[in-house]
Amino acid sequence: MSERSPKRSFAARPANPESWVKAPDRPSPRAEAAADFTARLTIDVTADMRGRIKIAAFQRGQTVADMLRALFEREFPPSQGDAP
């Protein structure tokens, strides 16, 4: 009863461990994008509106946050004197 099955493992080992260890780290694309956003915006919307926003984001294959960032960027572009 206390004996474990040898087939159980958490993850498969890489086929070529040497190349896996020496491979360069790939930064997450969201990590770089997240560094640009330092302020949180809180708004009040009805439950119905929140549902419509979430459905629209899902249908577009986006997160709500990414969809709203694009909307704000489109509706409020930087002015000529503003920093990028």
N, CA, C and O atoms as a printed pandas DataFrame, in Angstrom:
     atom_number atom_name residue_name chain_id  residue_number  x_coord  y_coord  z_coord
0              1         N          MET        A               1    0.801   -1.209    0.000
1              2        CA          MET        A               1    0.000    0.000    0.000
2              3         C          MET        A               1    0.838    1.265    0.000
3              4         O          MET        A               1    0.447    2.258   -0.613
4              5         N          SER        A               2    1.971    1.254    0.665
5              6        CA          SER        A               2    2.792    2.452    0.729
6              7         C          SER        A               2    3.706    2.586   -0.483
7              8         O          SER        A               2    4.408    3.589   -0.610
8              9         N          GLU        A               3    3.714    1.612   -1.365
9             10        CA          GLU        A               3    4.565    1.648   -2.545
10            11         C          GLU        A               3    3.904    2.481   -3.647
11            12         O          GLU        A               3    2.714    2.328   -3.924
12            13         N          ARG        A               4    4.692    3.365   -4.272
13            14        CA          ARG        A               4    4.169    4.214   -5.345
14            15         C          ARG        A               4    4.463    3.602   -6.706
15            16         O          ARG        A               4    5.437    2.870   -6.881
16            17         N          SER        A               5    3.617    3.911   -7.646
17            18        CA          SER        A               5    3.798    3.437   -9.010
18            19         C          SER        A               5    4.966    4.174   -9.655
19            20         O          SER        A               5    5.039    5.398   -9.553
20            21         N          PRO        A               6    5.886    3.463  -10.319
21            22        CA          PRO        A               6    7.026    4.147  -10.955
22            23         C          PRO        A               6    6.616    4.985  -12.158
23            24         O          PRO        A               6    7.406    5.814  -12.609
24            25         N          LYS        A               7    5.410    4.803  -12.697
25            26        CA          LYS        A               7    4.953    5.559  -13.856
26            27         C          LYS        A               7    4.554    6.981  -13.508
27            28         O          LYS        A               7    4.549    7.842  -14.388
28            29         N          ARG        A               8    4.224    7.254  -12.270
29            30        CA          ARG        A               8    3.768    8.594  -11.900
30            31         C          ARG        A               8    4.937    9.575  -11.919
31            32         O          ARG        A               8    6.001    9.307  -11.361
32            33         N          SER        A               9    4.721   10.709  -12.567
33            34        CA          SER        A               9    5.732   11.768  -12.562
34            35         C          SER        A               9    5.029   13.106  -12.723
35            36         O          SER        A               9    3.934   13.194  -13.279
36            37         N          PHE        A              10    5.664   14.112  -12.238
37            38        CA          PHE        A              10    5.078   15.458  -12.287
38            39         C          PHE        A              10    5.133   16.017  -13.701
39            40         O          PHE        A              10    4.139   16.550  -14.194
40            41         N          ALA        A              11    6.274   15.904  -14.354
41            42        CA          ALA        A              11    6.430   16.428  -15.707
42            43         C          ALA        A              11    7.395   15.540  -16.472
43            44         O          ALA        A              11    8.237   14.863  -15.883
44            45         N          ALA        A              12    7.264   15.549  -17.785
45            46        CA          ALA        A              12    8.166   14.762  -18.616
46            47         C          ALA        A              12    9.524   15.439  -18.689
47            48         O          ALA        A              12    9.620   16.666  -18.690
48            49         N          ARG        A              13   10.550   14.645  -18.748
49            50        CA          ARG        A              13   11.899   15.192  -18.881
50            51         C          ARG        A              13   12.128   15.627  -20.323
51            52         O          ARG        A              13   11.575   15.028  -21.246
52            53         N          PRO        A              14   12.941   16.667  -20.526
53            54        CA          PRO        A              14   13.223   17.094  -21.896
54            55         C          PRO        A              14   14.017   16.019  -22.634
55            56         O          PRO        A              14   14.799   15.292  -22.020
56            57         N          ALA        A              15   13.819   15.916  -23.940
57            58        CA          ALA        A              15   14.516   14.921  -24.751
58            59         C          ALA        A              15   16.017   15.161  -24.729
59            60         O          ALA        A              15   16.790   14.205  -24.659
60            61         N          ASN        A              16   16.442   16.410  -24.787
61            62        CA          ASN        A              16   17.855   16.756  -24.775
62            63         C          ASN        A              16   18.086   17.739  -23.627
63            64         O          ASN        A              16   17.998   18.950  -23.830
64            65         N          PRO        A              17   18.379   17.239  -22.428
65            66        CA          PRO        A              17   18.496   18.126  -21.265
66            67         C          PRO        A              17   19.581   19.182  -21.407
67            68         O          PRO        A              17   19.434   20.290  -20.892
68            69         N          GLU        A              18   20.669   18.857  -22.098
69            70        CA          GLU        A              18   21.771   19.814  -22.235
70            71         C          GLU        A              18   21.328   21.067  -22.989
71            72         O          GLU        A              18   21.648   22.180  -22.571
72            73         N          SER        A              19   20.597   20.903  -24.092
73            74        CA          SER        A              19   20.127   22.067  -24.848
74            75         C          SER        A              19   19.048   22.812  -24.081
75            76         O          SER        A              19   18.943   24.034  -24.188
76            77         N          TRP        A              20   18.247   22.091  -23.310
77            78        CA          TRP        A              20   17.197   22.722  -22.519
78            79         C          TRP        A              20   17.802   23.627  -21.443
79            80         O          TRP        A              20   17.307   24.729  -21.203
80            81         N          VAL        A              21   18.873   23.159  -20.797
81            82        CA          VAL        A              21   19.523   23.940  -19.740
82            83         C          VAL        A              21   20.217   25.162  -20.327
83            84         O          VAL        A              21   20.197   26.235  -19.723
84            85         N          LYS        A              22   20.832   25.011  -21.501
85            86        CA          LYS        A              22   21.587   26.109  -22.109
86            87         C          LYS        A              22   20.728   27.083  -22.907
87            88         O          LYS        A              22   21.225   28.113  -23.363
88            89         N          ALA        A              23   19.449   26.771  -23.080
89            90        CA          ALA        A              23   18.570   27.641  -23.858
90            91         C          ALA        A              23   18.395   28.980  -23.160
91            92         O          ALA        A              23   18.272   29.022  -21.936
92            93         N          PRO        A              24   18.380   30.084  -23.918
93            94        CA          PRO        A              24   18.188   31.396  -23.293
94            95         C          PRO        A              24   16.772   31.541  -22.746
95            96         O          PRO        A              24   15.825   30.953  -23.267
96            97         N          ASP        A              25   16.649   32.328  -21.695
97            98        CA          ASP        A              25   15.330   32.609  -21.132
98            99         C          ASP        A              25   14.560   33.491  -22.099
99           100         O          ASP        A              25   15.102   34.450  -22.649
100          101         N          ARG        A              26   13.290   33.158  -22.302
101          102        CA          ARG        A              26   12.433   33.975  -23.150
102          103         C          ARG        A              26   11.530   34.794  -22.248
103          104         O          ARG        A              26   10.760   34.231  -21.470
104          105         N          PRO        A              27   11.611   36.121  -22.339
105          106        CA          PRO        A              27   10.736   36.932  -21.485
106          107         C          PRO        A              27    9.284   36.800  -21.906
107          108         O          PRO        A              27    8.978   36.635  -23.087
108          109         N          SER        A              28    8.418   36.872  -20.950
109          110        CA          SER        A              28    6.986   36.814  -21.220
110          111         C          SER        A              28    6.564   38.100  -21.917
111          112         O          SER        A              28    6.971   39.180  -21.490
112          113         N          PRO        A              29    5.753   38.020  -22.988
113          114        CA          PRO        A              29    5.314   39.254  -23.652
114          115         C          PRO        A              29    4.457   40.123  -22.739
115          116         O          PRO        A              29    4.444   41.345  -22.882
116          117         N          ARG        A              30    3.741   39.505  -21.802
117          118        CA          ARG        A              30    2.918   40.276  -20.883
118          119         C          ARG        A              30    3.766   40.996  -19.843
119          120         O          ARG        A              30    3.356   42.040  -19.337
120          121         N          ALA        A              31    4.949   40.456  -19.510
121          122        CA          ALA        A              31    5.806   41.097  -18.505
122          123         C          ALA        A              31    6.240   42.481  -18.986
123          124         O          ALA        A              31    6.243   43.440  -18.215
124          125         N          GLU        A              32    6.606   42.578  -20.270
125          126        CA          GLU        A              32    7.020   43.870  -20.818
126          127         C          GLU        A              32    5.842   44.826  -20.897
127          128         O          GLU        A              32    5.981   46.004  -20.568
128          129         N          ALA        A              33    4.692   44.342  -21.325
129          130        CA          ALA        A              33    3.510   45.191  -21.441
130          131         C          ALA        A              33    3.053   45.658  -20.066
131          132         O          ALA        A              33    2.614   46.798  -19.918
132          133         N          ALA        A              34    3.147   44.806  -19.073
133          134        CA          ALA        A              34    2.691   45.163  -17.732
134          135         C          ALA        A              34    3.552   46.269  -17.126
135          136         O          ALA        A              34    3.070   47.045  -16.302
136          137         N          ALA        A              35    4.823   46.346  -17.528
137          138        CA          ALA        A              35    5.702   47.373  -16.990
138          139         C          ALA        A              35    5.247   48.767  -17.419
139          140         O          ALA        A              35    5.534   49.748  -16.732
140          141         N          ASP        A              36    4.543   48.867  -18.545
141          142        CA          ASP        A              36    4.076   50.157  -19.048
142          143         C          ASP        A              36    2.880   50.687  -18.254
143          144         O          ASP        A              36    2.634   51.893  -18.259
144          145         N          PHE        A              37    2.146   49.833  -17.586
145          146        CA          PHE        A              37    0.921   50.222  -16.911
146          147         C          PHE        A              37    1.148   50.239  -15.407
147          148         O          PHE        A              37    1.312   49.199  -14.770
148          149         N          THR        A              38    1.152   51.457  -14.854
149          150        CA          THR        A              38    1.453   51.566  -13.439
150          151         C          THR        A              38    0.280   52.077  -12.620
151          152         O          THR        A              38    0.381   52.144  -11.395
152          153         N          ALA        A              39   -0.823   52.439  -13.249
153          154        CA          ALA        A              39   -1.974   52.962  -12.513
154          155         C          ALA        A              39   -3.177   52.058  -12.720
155          156         O          ALA        A              39   -3.379   51.513  -13.805
156          157         N          ARG        A              40   -3.964   51.906  -11.682
157          158        CA          ARG        A              40   -5.184   51.102  -11.761
158          159         C          ARG        A              40   -6.362   52.060  -11.893
159          160         O          ARG        A              40   -6.431   53.077  -11.203
160          161         N          LEU        A              41   -7.282   51.721  -12.784
161          162        CA          LEU        A              41   -8.467   52.522  -13.012
162          163         C          LEU        A              41   -9.679   51.731  -12.547
163          164         O          LEU        A              41   -9.888   50.595  -12.973
164          165         N          THR        A              42  -10.461   52.322  -11.688
165          166        CA          THR        A              42  -11.663   51.654  -11.188
166          167         C          THR        A              42  -12.876   52.436  -11.656
167          168         O          THR        A              42  -12.957   53.648  -11.459
168          169         N          ILE        A              43  -13.832   51.727  -12.286
169          170        CA          ILE        A              43  -15.067   52.365  -12.723
170          171         C          ILE        A              43  -16.241   51.522  -12.258
171          172         O          ILE        A              43  -16.104   50.318  -12.044
172          173         N          ASP        A              44  -17.372   52.143  -12.106
173          174        CA          ASP        A              44  -18.593   51.436  -11.738
174          175         C          ASP        A              44  -19.419   51.210  -12.994
175          176         O          ASP        A              44  -19.725   52.153  -13.723
176          177         N          VAL        A              45  -19.776   49.957  -13.241
177          178        CA          VAL        A              45  -20.651   49.612  -14.353
178          179         C          VAL        A              45  -21.719   48.666  -13.823
179          180         O          VAL        A              45  -21.541   48.012  -12.796
180          181         N          THR        A              46  -22.820   48.609  -14.539
181          182        CA          THR        A              46  -23.881   47.698  -14.125
182          183         C          THR        A              46  -23.440   46.257  -14.392
183          184         O          THR        A              46  -22.513   46.016  -15.165
184          185         N          ALA        A              47  -24.100   45.324  -13.758
185          186        CA          ALA        A              47  -23.782   43.920  -13.974
186          187         C          ALA        A              47  -24.015   43.542  -15.443
187          188         O          ALA        A              47  -23.263   42.752  -16.013
188          189         N          ASP        A              48  -25.059   44.112  -16.047
189          190        CA          ASP        A              48  -25.349   43.843  -17.450
190          191         C          ASP        A              48  -24.217   44.334  -18.350
191          192         O          ASP        A              48  -23.789   43.624  -19.260
192          193         N          MET        A              49  -23.729   45.559  -18.092
193          194        CA          MET        A              49  -22.633   46.120  -18.889
194          195         C          MET        A              49  -21.365   45.288  -18.701
195          196         O          MET        A              49  -20.660   45.016  -19.672
196          197         N          ARG        A              50  -21.075   44.892  -17.499
197          198        CA          ARG        A              50  -19.896   44.070  -17.226
198          199         C          ARG        A              50  -19.971   42.765  -18.008
199          200         O          ARG        A              50  -18.976   42.316  -18.576
200          201         N          GLY        A              51  -21.138   42.168  -18.034
201          202        CA          GLY        A              51  -21.318   40.937  -18.796
202          203         C          GLY        A              51  -21.091   41.145  -20.279
203          204         O          GLY        A              51  -20.436   40.329  -20.928
204          205         N          ARG        A              52  -21.630   42.238  -20.826
205          206        CA          ARG        A              52  -21.448   42.527  -22.256
206          207         C          ARG        A              52  -19.978   42.762  -22.590
207          208         O          ARG        A              52  -19.499   42.330  -23.638
208          209         N          ILE        A              53  -19.268   43.445  -21.702
209          210        CA          ILE        A              53  -17.837   43.701  -21.924
210          211         C          ILE        A              53  -17.064   42.389  -21.924
211          212         O          ILE        A              53  -16.220   42.169  -22.794
212          213         N          LYS        A              54  -17.340   41.517  -20.961
213          214        CA          LYS        A              54  -16.637   40.239  -20.872
214          215         C          LYS        A              54  -16.922   39.360  -22.089
215          216         O          LYS        A              54  -16.017   38.704  -22.606
216          217         N          ILE        A              55  -18.171   39.345  -22.546
217          218        CA          ILE        A              55  -18.526   38.547  -23.724
218          219         C          ILE        A              55  -17.829   39.094  -24.964
219          220         O          ILE        A              55  -17.315   38.323  -25.774
220          221         N          ALA        A              56  -17.806   40.402  -25.120
221          222        CA          ALA        A              56  -17.139   41.010  -26.276
222          223         C          ALA        A              56  -15.649   40.673  -26.280
223          224         O          ALA        A              56  -15.088   40.349  -27.327
224          225         N          ALA        A              57  -15.014   40.748  -25.127
225          226        CA          ALA        A              57  -13.587   40.423  -25.036
226          227         C          ALA        A              57  -13.354   38.958  -25.385
227          228         O          ALA        A              57  -12.420   38.633  -26.118
228          229         N          PHE        A              58  -14.192   38.079  -24.866
229          230        CA          PHE        A              58  -14.057   36.651  -25.142
230          231         C          PHE        A              58  -14.219   36.364  -26.633
231          232         O          PHE        A              58  -13.455   35.586  -27.204
232          233         N          GLN        A              59  -15.207   36.988  -27.260
233          234        CA          GLN        A              59  -15.444   36.772  -28.685
234          235         C          GLN        A              59  -14.283   37.269  -29.541
235          236         O          GLN        A              59  -14.041   36.749  -30.630
236          237         N          ARG        A              60  -13.571   38.268  -29.048
237          238        CA          ARG        A              60  -12.415   38.805  -29.783
238          239         C          ARG        A              60  -11.117   38.089  -29.432
239          240         O          ARG        A              60  -10.066   38.376  -30.006
240          241         N          GLY        A              61  -11.194   37.162  -28.493
241          242        CA          GLY        A              61   -9.995   36.430  -28.095
242          243         C          GLY        A              61   -9.026   37.271  -27.293
243          244         O          GLY        A              61   -7.814   37.072  -27.365
244          245         N          GLN        A              62   -9.560   38.217  -26.524
245          246        CA          GLN        A              62   -8.735   39.111  -25.726
246          247         C          GLN        A              62   -9.158   39.047  -24.273
247          248         O          GLN        A              62  -10.217   38.518  -23.936
248          249         N          THR        A              63   -8.307   39.600  -23.421
249          250        CA          THR        A              63   -8.724   39.809  -22.048
250          251         C          THR        A              63   -9.477   41.130  -21.999
251          252         O          THR        A              63   -9.320   41.974  -22.881
252          253         N          VAL        A              64  -10.283   41.303  -20.980
253          254        CA          VAL        A              64  -11.017   42.562  -20.817
254          255         C          VAL        A              64  -10.019   43.713  -20.686
255          256         O          VAL        A              64  -10.206   44.770  -21.289
256          257         N          ALA        A              65   -8.967   43.513  -19.904
257          258        CA          ALA        A              65   -7.980   44.575  -19.697
258          259         C          ALA        A              65   -7.324   44.986  -21.009
259          260         O          ALA        A              65   -7.201   46.179  -21.287
260          261         N          ASP        A              66   -6.899   44.012  -21.825
261          262        CA          ASP        A              66   -6.262   44.339  -23.103
262          263         C          ASP        A              66   -7.227   45.048  -24.047
263          264         O          ASP        A              66   -6.845   45.991  -24.740
264          265         N          MET        A              67   -8.471   44.596  -24.071
265          266        CA          MET        A              67   -9.464   45.217  -24.933
266          267         C          MET        A              67   -9.720   46.670  -24.503
267          268         O          MET        A              67   -9.808   47.561  -25.348
268          269         N          LEU        A              68   -9.838   46.901  -23.200
269          270        CA          LEU        A              68  -10.096   48.264  -22.722
270          271         C          LEU        A              68   -8.881   49.166  -22.907
271          272         O          LEU        A              68   -9.037   50.356  -23.183
272          273         N          ARG        A              69   -7.679   48.624  -22.759
273          274        CA          ARG        A              69   -6.474   49.434  -23.021
274          275         C          ARG        A              69   -6.460   49.902  -24.470
275          276         O          ARG        A              69   -6.155   51.063  -24.744
276          277         N          ALA        A              70   -6.791   48.998  -25.407
277          278        CA          ALA        A              70   -6.818   49.366  -26.829
278          279         C          ALA        A              70   -7.890   50.421  -27.083
279          280         O          ALA        A              70   -7.668   51.363  -27.843
280          281         N          LEU        A              71   -9.050   50.264  -26.448
281          282        CA          LEU        A              71  -10.130   51.238  -26.602
282          283         C          LEU        A              71   -9.687   52.610  -26.098
283          284         O          LEU        A              71   -9.906   53.616  -26.772
284          285         N          PHE        A              72   -9.069   52.658  -24.925
285          286        CA          PHE        A              72   -8.613   53.937  -24.367
286          287         C          PHE        A              72   -7.522   54.550  -25.236
287          288         O          PHE        A              72   -7.501   55.765  -25.433
288          289         N          GLU        A              73   -6.622   53.731  -25.754
289          290        CA          GLU        A              73   -5.554   54.238  -26.618
290          291         C          GLU        A              73   -6.144   54.836  -27.891
291          292         O          GLU        A              73   -5.688   55.877  -28.364
292          293         N          ARG        A              74   -7.152   54.179  -28.440
293          294        CA          ARG        A              74   -7.798   54.667  -29.661
294          295         C          ARG        A              74   -8.592   55.951  -29.392
295          296         O          ARG        A              74   -8.534   56.891  -30.185
296          297         N          GLU        A              75   -9.315   55.993  -28.305
297          298        CA          GLU        A              75  -10.166   57.136  -28.001
298          299         C          GLU        A              75   -9.404   58.321  -27.416
299          300         O          GLU        A              75   -9.827   59.468  -27.564
300          301         N          PHE        A              76   -8.301   58.051  -26.763
301          302        CA          PHE        A              76   -7.507   59.110  -26.120
302          303         C          PHE        A              76   -6.045   58.997  -26.529
303          304         O          PHE        A              76   -5.200   58.647  -25.704
304          305         N          PRO        A              77   -5.729   59.290  -27.802
305          306        CA          PRO        A              77   -4.332   59.187  -28.258
306          307         C          PRO        A              77   -3.469   60.247  -27.563
307          308         O          PRO        A              77   -3.976   61.282  -27.132
308          309         N          PRO        A              78   -2.169   59.979  -27.459
309          310        CA          PRO        A              78   -1.285   60.970  -26.836
310          311         C          PRO        A              78   -1.273   62.272  -27.638
311          312         O          PRO        A              78   -1.332   62.257  -28.868
312          313         N          SER        A              79   -1.196   63.377  -26.938
313          314        CA          SER        A              79   -1.089   64.681  -27.599
314          315         C          SER        A              79    0.324   64.835  -28.147
315          316         O          SER        A              79    1.211   64.043  -27.828
316          317         N          GLN        A              80    0.527   65.854  -28.970
317          318        CA          GLN        A              80    1.839   66.103  -29.551
318          319         C          GLN        A              80    2.913   66.290  -28.483
319          320         O          GLN        A              80    4.033   65.806  -28.647
320          321         N          GLY        A              81    2.593   66.978  -27.402
321          322        CA          GLY        A              81    3.589   67.262  -26.360
322          323         C          GLY        A              81    3.728   66.171  -25.325
323          324         O          GLY        A              81    4.645   66.223  -24.506
324          325         N          ASP        A              82    2.848   65.183  -25.333
325          326        CA          ASP        A              82    2.901   64.109  -24.338
326          327         C          ASP        A              82    4.024   63.129  -24.641
327          328         O          ASP        A              82    4.392   62.907  -25.795
328          329         N          ALA        A              83    4.550   62.557  -23.586
329          330        CA          ALA        A              83    5.556   61.509  -23.761
330          331         C          ALA        A              83    4.856   60.244  -24.254
331          332         O          ALA        A              83    3.693   60.018  -23.918
332          333         N          PRO        A              84    5.548   59.408  -25.050
333          334        CA          PRO        A              84    4.918   58.208  -25.603
334          335         C          PRO        A              84    4.576   57.175  -24.564
335          336         O          PRO        A              84    4.040   56.118  -24.898
